[in-house]
Amino acid sequence: MVNVLDFTFANGGLTVSGGGRTDNFYATDFRAKTAGTMVIIFPINQDDNNSYTQRDWKQEYDMFTLQGVAYGSAILFVTAFNAVAGAAIGFNTKYPENLFSQVIELDTSVDEQIVPVWIQTGHNAGYVTITTPSTNTGNVHVGESDVNNLSYYLEPDKSITLEISDLSLIWVQSTTPGDVVMVIGVAKT
């Protein structure tokens, strides 16, 4: 028989019971996230006298109940866990997980999307850093599909990092033929 762990919160502490034992964890904050079908729960800013300092828990979501209630998915469990724990910063069940990078040679007459086709078609959220090398001789303009010389621009040897819900919306255009942009980012899929 598999032991099910039950989590409860009271007076700033997390109590984990199951398998014939009860453990109390004291921290100023807790976080939870999913990783596939697994739930990862970790305390933040723990009491230094706590013998469980820096201990995280990772287990299949169906091995947990929260205050006696079972949940049908890891996402539902983590959402409930963070609500009960009073998490102050957001949690995300789909952290950026796919890295992309490329160097794009630009043409003055063509707007270029800066992300691979799989991001364009999936309309994926994430982060991207756009860098212009010092060897560029002109500015690189950044904007949406109608980017032009009135859009925000990067001079040579500059960079910008953007977070956006749809990376396919970011386009660039050069004022000098043959200039390049270097792109690195992560996308949520």
Secondary structure, DSSP 8 states (H G I E B T S, - for coil): ----EEEEEETTEEEEEETTEEEEEEEEEEEEEEETTEEEEEEEEE-TT-TTTT--EEEEGGGEEETTEE-SSHHHHHHHHHHHHT-SS---SS---EEEEEEEE--TT--EE-S-HHHHHHT--EEEEEEE-TT--S-EEEESTT--TTSEEE-TTEEEEEEES-GGG-EEEESSTT-EEEEEEEE--
